[in-house]
Amino acid sequence: MQPRIVHPDESDEFATPERCSILETWRDDEVTIARARVEPGVTTQLHSLDVDERYLIVSGTGVVSVGDVAPTEVGPGDVVAIPAGAAQRIENSGAEDLVFYCVCTPPFRPESYTALGD
């Protein structure tokens, strides 16, 4: 495979009903990588995915809830591993946007998402 550098187009970011903004940065047959942005004071919708997901926190602070694990504070550099089927949500607990990358294997598809509540 040849090296490849991708420069995502910021204008492709879109708001979701989940209460965050998404910019897909990479997609191939094995993985999707998307940048998520959650505004201060916002908590994303409780949901699950049928794929394994990892959050890599880039900036801001938050509180993540995954499955039956107690809500946990997260910040830059933290990685959250979320198994397929686990209920999840993240709250921006800080004063600036909470920004993180979502890495999904196998690749995320819209039908991967199941809303579980508000």
ABEGO torsion letter per residue (X at the ends): XBBBBBBBBAAABBBBAAGBBBBBABBBAABBBBBBBBBBGBBBBBBBBABBBBBBBABEBBBBBBEABBBBBBBBGBBBBBBBGBBBBBBBABABBBBBBBBBOBBBBAAABBBAEX
